[in-house]
């Protein structure tokens, strides 16, 4: 990349206004329209280019569009990218799932890494939960679709998110401040200040944000009394930067950030009750509705109208509210050195420390059954990247070579406890035949005394070498070849630090003595030695193995590669064809049950072969942009984590596929109006022969079904209209609607080994609408906005699952209801 063109691109970024979704290729894409022609300049493959010339698909948005669509963090990106989706489940730190083109990795296990890689200011974020800080002072966000391994450091088999914050400006003093108040008592304050320390050479930039909000779900206990809320937010972020630019073209950027949050996340709403189990518990003297005190719950499977009523009520049941305290800090440094007229050396290094302390009612009922009293997680990650890039052959060849290294350590400790009502629940499971305390009766010990402290740990190293090169073969015809060799090594396992489970020992003794009726032997052992609190390394029964501690290695290596051909027809129309072989490393199942019965606690690496054809066009003097991408992706050893209602099961599915197309358009009828529309059709599925010869019911039951949370059709339609009002004011009105078709919300679509669908798996298609209007000074020194997101209050499910130890009961985590408020912005 020539520095002259880089300077031109930087100038265009500085004059960015409304940024429309667009297509691009690399992890340093810059979306910024030319103020006259709407040209979007990107550093595709880390080189500045017109976004219409690069041969891959990406949605790129700047801070202004993020603000206008209410995108405040990673989870809200669905509002601007139809190919992107996200869901959150039980815990704040480890159950965020990101998907692109219907493909993602189910979470809730700290050993799993996301199939959608996240990069913030060039630094890899090893888990989605690490990247949930607020979007503030953002230059751009890019959603890169399809595997991106040749340029991105790690684990991008489905795609990548690249988030870039505004860097220090060495030329001018300035800043901004925003204040918002909304429903659920939302209070949000943001601000930044930029100050040159040495004119045209050194500057500092300070950024901060604070957000507080009440919960969106009320939590009631067994008696219907309110015990708290779920979905509360109380968090802050600070970021400090130093920026340096020399006359010779060398630049440096040092970033430090720190954030804390205290959120009550996440309680689940019960959709379907197991009426037989509840009746048995009530018959044993348990509370009415067996502790599930929500006002409305479906009792008939597939009663979708009742299930929607349950969601709309937004009432969950638990004996206490969940609580998550998260603290993290990070340091990122980037240095760019010119080492010739057309050659640059780029160095990027980062260190991040993430820690979370959480506790929650893990059985999602008003009964005191099963609690996580403490879950402490710490993730420390160091990354380093070096690359040399330049131009040759009179600018016809753009080349790059580099290396990447990461080192990560994970430590997690969790205190499990069975509650005072656990034996009552078991009495209901036994149908009331052995009274309200069957385990105490049969084993001689009360399970309410049961506790266990488990530890999970992992150290991981990854290194890779890569090259990425584009050669103009003839006028308009460009060939691109990229290669990356990646090597992954991990070591991890499970230790039990403490265990107090006399009922489990008593169960083995009672069964051995013949004191347990034959029909109850299996249930007595399974429920006395419930997986999460079972004593590890104990004396196994012949037919009931107990968990085993383990410390195992995992290693793998892979050559990732891509090839592309693009041709520019009579400007401005470009077509491209590409193939990419991508990869996501396997690893270690960090769960107490992973080595039970001698099972292999590791899982295989996931690979993907992706084919893509695209056409990009700008018509009518750039007034209309229309981009089409057609894709087909074939995954092998697809990684799946499934919750069965009693434990988490990890496995690889031999085959998964995603096929479809994406159409994005931007229309600018005049200088005041911009209309954007996007349509994604995705058939993300397990083919009918997905098992690859495996006989496990967890795998075979998936075959022939769609992937989780992968709607076939997603469409976005939006507009932004702004104009001067008189000589001193300017106003705008913007809106956007997102429509999606039906989607599955569970890992499994069918009961294992049957053709019977699980209840309340499918979330009906829906449309959500955002609106925002504002008025302010022409020079933007102040702007007052009113806004509403999901204004029709469509309440939907993100994840549906088998309620813990509740028979056929089904519960779900709900997504955001209607929110609205007012925002005042100032800049100087």
ABEGO torsion letter per residue (X at the ends): XBAAAAAAAAAAAAABBBBBBBBBABAABBBBBBAAAGBBBBBBGGBBBBAAABBBBBBBBBAAAAAAAGBABAAAAAAABAABBBBBBABAAAABBBBBGGBBBBBGBAABBBABBBBBGGBBBABAAAAABBBBGBABBBBBBEBAAAABABGBAAEBBBBBBBBBBAABBBEBBBBBBBBGGBBBBBBBBBBBABBGABBBBBBBBBBBBBBABBBBBAAGBBAEBBGBBBBBBBBBBBBBBBAAGBBBBBBBBBBBBBBBOBBBBBABBBAAAAAAAAAAGBBBGGGBABABBBABBGBAAAAAAAAAAGBBBBABBBBBBBBBBBBBBBBBBBAEAABBBBBBBBBBBBBBBBBBBAAGBABBABBBABBBBBBBBBBBBBBBBBBBGGGABBBBBBBBBBBBBBBBBBBBBBBAAAAAAAAAAAGGAAEABAAAAAAGBBAAABBBBBBBBBBBBBBBBBBBBBBBABBGBBBBBBBBBBBBBBBBEBBBABBBBAAAAAAAAAAAAGABBAAAAAAAAAAAABAAABBBGBBBBAABBBBBBBBBBBBBBBBBBBBBBBBBBBOBBBBBBBBBBBBBBBEBBBBAAAABGGBBABBBBBBBBBBBBBBBBBBGGGABBBBBBBBBBBBBGBBBBBBAGABBBBBBBABBBBBEBBBBBBBBABAABBBBBBBBBBBBBBBAAAAGGBABAAAAAABGBBBBGBBABBBBBBBBBBBBBEAABBBBBBBBBBBBBBBBABABABBBGBABBBBGABBBBBBBBBBBBBBBBAAGABBBBBBBBGAAGBBBBABBBBBBGAEABBBBBBBBBBBBEBBBBBBX
